[in-house]
Amino acid sequence: MNSLEVRNLSKRFGGVTAVDDLSFTVEPGSIYSIIGPNGAGKTTVVNLLSGIYLPTAGTIAMIGEPTSGRSPDKLARLGLSRTFQNLQICMNMDAISNVMIGGHIRLDPGFVSALLHLPHIRKQDADLRAEADALMAFVGLSQYRKAQASQMPYGALKRLEIARALAAKPQILLLDEPAAGLNHVETEEISVLIERIAATGVTIVLVEHDMKLVMRVSTRILVLDYGRKLAEGRPEDVRADPQVIAAYLGAAA
């Protein structure tokens, strides 16, 4: 069973069609990248997949279950997690608490239990903190465990947001431009991290402008052109596609 099935997906904003009759399939454990210039519809697709936007037409299914029209919190409980193009970090909290927030979607203590801070709630909190600590080590941020988010460099915050998304224990992880604003070293760290996450069995849908990163990590690539599919295939095939070269990569590619 595929991780994600998108069929004839469209999204219109008034008279503007941002996504137009788009279909694709994402296989389990793969890294599926969506590329294209600004305005191609990449982030709109991610917002449709994650429940922020409702489709105008078409269907989305995750692990065989229809998800079109479900709210982001319900999709998170089904196993979908994401990061954002613009950081969504609680700067007034410490790093490990930011990661723990991502895991709270898996907990349902009930209002009274949480209010009284009963023993099983304290154990859940301790377990969640231990998991967050392990995730910070996984993304290479152990040195920032006790740091305030506001004191962390931008590149570390990018990895912190990924750790928070992983705290929900997703089956599918949507990464919206994780390398945006990063220098060469930080981009390399993100590349390695993406591959490490995929190696654990998590399916990744990646939106990214850095072509070197995309070509390195991707299992398959979808190229968008004004909301429509221009090309799709393995990195080596997309790189050699004349339409892709002309539209996005440039003739010198």
PLY file of the C-alpha trace (Angstrom):
ply
format ascii 1.0
element vertex 253
property float x
property float y
property float z
element edge 252
property int vertex1
property int vertex2
end_header
0.00 0.00 0.00
1.36 3.41 -0.99
1.96 6.09 1.63
0.20 8.78 -0.36
-2.19 8.77 -3.31
-3.18 12.07 -4.96
-5.73 11.96 -7.75
-6.91 14.84 -9.98
-6.19 17.40 -7.25
-7.11 21.03 -7.94
-7.16 24.19 -5.88
-8.57 27.51 -7.05
-8.44 30.85 -5.28
-11.13 32.91 -6.97
-10.13 33.02 -10.63
-6.58 31.74 -9.99
-5.85 28.02 -10.33
-2.90 27.25 -8.06
-3.03 23.45 -8.50
-4.56 21.98 -11.64
-5.63 18.31 -12.02
-2.53 16.95 -10.27
-1.99 13.23 -9.66
0.96 11.42 -8.10
1.84 8.49 -5.84
4.41 8.37 -3.03
5.79 4.96 -2.11
6.47 3.98 1.52
9.90 4.94 2.84
10.76 7.07 -0.18
11.90 10.69 -0.44
9.52 12.33 -2.91
10.56 15.85 -3.87
8.38 18.58 -5.38
10.27 21.30 -7.25
9.49 24.37 -9.33
9.94 28.14 -9.20
8.04 30.50 -6.92
4.38 30.42 -7.85
4.49 26.88 -9.25
2.09 25.64 -6.55
4.50 23.68 -4.34
3.48 25.08 -0.97
-0.19 24.98 -2.00
0.20 21.24 -2.56
1.78 20.81 0.88
-1.02 22.85 2.45
-3.59 20.64 0.72
-1.84 17.46 1.88
-1.65 18.72 5.48
-5.27 19.89 5.70
-4.61 23.63 5.84
-6.43 24.07 2.51
-9.48 22.19 1.28
-9.23 20.92 -2.30
-11.49 22.42 -4.93
-11.53 19.03 -6.65
-9.77 15.67 -6.46
-8.87 13.23 -3.70
-6.02 12.57 -1.27
-5.50 9.24 0.50
-2.91 8.40 3.13
-2.04 4.72 3.76
-5.19 3.81 1.86
-7.48 6.05 3.93
-9.20 9.10 2.35
-7.96 12.29 4.00
-9.39 15.10 1.85
-11.11 17.65 4.06
-9.69 16.39 7.37
-8.28 18.97 9.77
-4.51 19.16 10.46
-4.90 17.73 13.99
-6.83 14.71 12.70
-4.23 14.14 9.99
-1.49 14.35 12.64
-3.21 11.59 14.59
-3.32 9.51 11.41
0.45 9.86 11.04
1.10 13.03 9.04
3.51 15.68 10.30
5.11 18.73 8.69
7.50 21.63 8.97
6.98 25.11 7.54
8.81 27.34 5.09
8.81 30.06 7.76
9.89 28.75 11.15
7.07 27.98 13.59
9.09 27.84 16.81
8.06 29.02 20.29
10.96 31.38 20.93
10.00 31.98 24.56
10.45 28.27 25.38
13.53 26.11 25.72
14.52 23.76 22.92
13.44 20.49 24.48
10.00 21.90 25.33
9.55 22.84 21.67
10.21 19.23 20.71
7.84 17.93 23.41
5.02 20.00 21.92
5.15 17.77 18.85
4.57 14.68 20.97
1.53 15.99 22.81
-0.68 15.10 19.84
-0.19 11.45 20.87
-1.36 12.04 24.45
-4.95 12.27 25.67
-4.83 12.58 29.46
-8.22 14.19 29.96
-8.77 17.55 31.56
-9.20 16.36 35.16
-6.15 14.09 35.08
-4.01 16.86 33.65
-5.33 19.38 36.16
-4.55 17.11 39.12
-1.21 16.05 37.61
-1.87 12.42 38.51
1.02 9.88 38.57
0.32 8.46 35.11
0.37 12.00 33.72
3.74 12.65 35.34
5.04 9.41 33.81
3.75 10.42 30.37
5.51 13.75 30.72
8.77 12.09 31.79
8.58 9.62 28.91
7.87 12.42 26.44
10.84 14.41 27.74
13.11 11.37 27.30
11.85 10.90 23.74
12.43 14.60 22.99
15.96 14.33 24.39
16.66 11.36 22.08
15.24 13.24 19.09
17.47 16.23 19.79
20.44 13.87 19.72
19.12 12.32 16.48
19.01 15.70 14.71
22.37 16.77 16.16
21.19 19.28 18.77
22.19 17.71 22.08
24.30 20.75 22.93
21.16 22.94 22.82
19.03 20.73 25.08
18.76 23.37 27.83
19.03 26.42 25.59
16.26 28.89 24.95
15.08 28.72 21.36
15.72 32.45 21.04
19.44 31.83 21.71
19.86 29.19 18.99
21.29 29.90 15.50
18.94 29.74 12.52
20.35 26.48 11.16
19.82 24.76 14.52
16.23 26.05 14.65
15.55 24.41 11.29
16.62 21.06 12.74
14.69 21.76 15.95
11.48 22.12 13.93
12.19 18.79 12.25
12.73 17.18 15.67
9.37 18.57 16.83
7.66 17.13 13.74
9.27 13.74 14.41
8.02 13.79 18.01
4.54 13.06 16.66
5.96 9.75 15.32
4.70 10.34 11.78
4.48 7.83 8.98
4.68 10.71 6.48
6.78 13.85 7.02
6.22 16.95 4.86
9.28 19.20 4.72
8.63 22.67 3.27
11.98 24.16 2.19
14.10 22.87 5.10
17.29 24.30 3.56
15.94 27.81 2.94
18.33 30.43 4.33
21.04 27.91 5.25
24.71 28.09 4.34
26.59 25.27 2.60
27.56 23.43 5.81
24.04 23.68 7.27
22.51 22.48 4.00
24.81 19.46 4.05
23.68 18.70 7.62
20.03 18.87 6.53
20.75 16.55 3.57
22.28 13.96 5.88
19.41 14.32 8.33
16.75 13.81 5.64
18.45 10.61 4.54
18.70 9.42 8.16
14.98 10.01 8.69
14.06 8.10 5.54
16.31 5.23 6.66
14.07 4.81 9.73
11.10 4.08 7.44
9.43 7.49 7.49
8.11 8.58 4.09
9.24 12.11 3.20
7.59 14.62 0.89
10.12 17.39 0.31
9.60 20.87 -1.18
12.96 22.49 -1.85
14.70 25.01 -4.12
18.24 23.70 -3.56
18.70 21.45 -6.61
21.91 19.88 -5.35
20.12 18.71 -2.20
17.09 17.51 -4.17
19.15 15.53 -6.66
21.17 13.95 -3.88
18.41 12.73 -1.55
15.35 12.13 -3.75
13.91 8.78 -4.73
11.55 10.48 -7.19
10.94 14.09 -8.21
7.77 15.89 -9.30
8.25 19.09 -11.31
5.41 21.62 -11.21
4.70 24.29 -13.79
1.89 26.70 -12.88
0.19 24.07 -10.75
0.41 21.29 -13.33
2.77 18.33 -13.60
5.59 19.11 -16.02
7.66 16.00 -15.32
8.05 13.18 -12.81
10.64 10.47 -12.35
14.00 9.50 -10.92
16.48 12.32 -10.30
18.66 11.32 -13.25
15.65 11.30 -15.58
14.32 14.65 -14.38
17.78 16.19 -14.66
17.96 15.12 -18.31
14.39 16.13 -19.25
14.59 18.92 -21.88
11.42 20.61 -20.58
12.80 20.70 -17.04
16.16 22.00 -18.22
14.49 24.77 -20.20
11.98 25.75 -17.53
13.85 25.37 -14.25
17.44 24.17 -14.30
18.71 26.35 -17.15
20.41 25.27 -20.34
23.81 25.04 -18.61
22.51 22.25 -16.35
0 1
1 2
2 3
3 4
4 5
5 6
6 7
7 8
8 9
9 10
10 11
11 12
12 13
13 14
14 15
15 16
16 17
17 18
18 19
19 20
20 21
21 22
22 23
23 24
24 25
25 26
26 27
27 28
28 29
29 30
30 31
31 32
32 33
33 34
34 35
35 36
36 37
37 38
38 39
39 40
40 41
41 42
42 43
43 44
44 45
45 46
46 47
47 48
48 49
49 50
50 51
51 52
52 53
53 54
54 55
55 56
56 57
57 58
58 59
59 60
60 61
61 62
62 63
63 64
64 65
65 66
66 67
67 68
68 69
69 70
70 71
71 72
72 73
73 74
74 75
75 76
76 77
77 78
78 79
79 80
80 81
81 82
82 83
83 84
84 85
85 86
86 87
87 88
88 89
89 90
90 91
91 92
92 93
93 94
94 95
95 96
96 97
97 98
98 99
99 100
100 101
101 102
102 103
103 104
104 105
105 106
106 107
107 108
108 109
109 110
110 111
111 112
112 113
113 114
114 115
115 116
116 117
117 118
118 119
119 120
120 121
121 122
122 123
123 124
124 125
125 126
126 127
127 128
128 129
129 130
130 131
131 132
132 133
133 134
134 135
135 136
136 137
137 138
138 139
139 140
140 141
141 142
142 143
143 144
144 145
145 146
146 147
147 148
148 149
149 150
150 151
151 152
152 153
153 154
154 155
155 156
156 157
157 158
158 159
159 160
160 161
161 162
162 163
163 164
164 165
165 166
166 167
167 168
168 169
169 170
170 171
171 172
172 173
173 174
174 175
175 176
176 177
177 178
178 179
179 180
180 181
181 182
182 183
183 184
184 185
185 186
186 187
187 188
188 189
189 190
190 191
191 192
192 193
193 194
194 195
195 196
196 197
197 198
198 199
199 200
200 201
201 202
202 203
203 204
204 205
205 206
206 207
207 208
208 209
209 210
210 211
211 212
212 213
213 214
214 215
215 216
216 217
217 218
218 219
219 220
220 221
221 222
222 223
223 224
224 225
225 226
226 227
227 228
228 229
229 230
230 231
231 232
232 233
233 234
234 235
235 236
236 237
237 238
238 239
239 240
240 241
241 242
242 243
243 244
244 245
245 246
246 247
247 248
248 249
249 250
250 251
251 252
